[in-house]
């Protein structure tokens, strides 16, 4: 494969964007669901159409800064051609001193833990809080639970992948065992990249209708894609 820019560093850069994008945006989705169930008034004020776009932009800015700073502080992402896995080479790290790699590890632990905690709080809320018996209340709860299920399905594999990244190095696997474990980890990455569109397409009739309309008209207007995100936000509050 070589270490050329198009065949080595280019794919590494895009893989870093894809993984960190899925990771941080999954946390963003979890926070959205958490505020919807626990603090609905705050959710209504924050996750407006404009607020959602601004926060999404900030998330992407953070992702690119995270990747850029990892290179600035000497943690370059590399790929093992022998055992087929990604790793960060922090060559300038000084033992006993805080390094950017420590921040990366803290983020890897903190975000999945926070996601699990928020889901646990939502579960307790659904179990202990009585909802109204009116038909519109029942419909609203079902709609919110449907969006919660989508988020759980999307974020669960992210948490599994992060847990695998953290725990596999402690197994001290070698030879074919390490090779097969790395293949399994890469399959998790592929599944994570596929599960989001599959889940959103399966659960949301709006997305299916817009896709059908786009296929029928052989065009995809930008105003339709924008209104789709607005529909998602509005439905999450109803």
Secondary structure as UniProt FT lines:
FT   HELIX           5..9
FT   HELIX           10..38
FT   HELIX           40..46
FT   HELIX           49..72
FT   TURN            73..74
FT   STRAND          75..80
FT   TURN            81..84
FT   STRAND          85..90
FT   TURN            91..92
FT   TURN            95..96
FT   HELIX           100..128
FT   HELIX           135..168
FT   HELIX           169..171
FT   HELIX           175..203
FT   HELIX           205..217
FT   HELIX           222..237
//
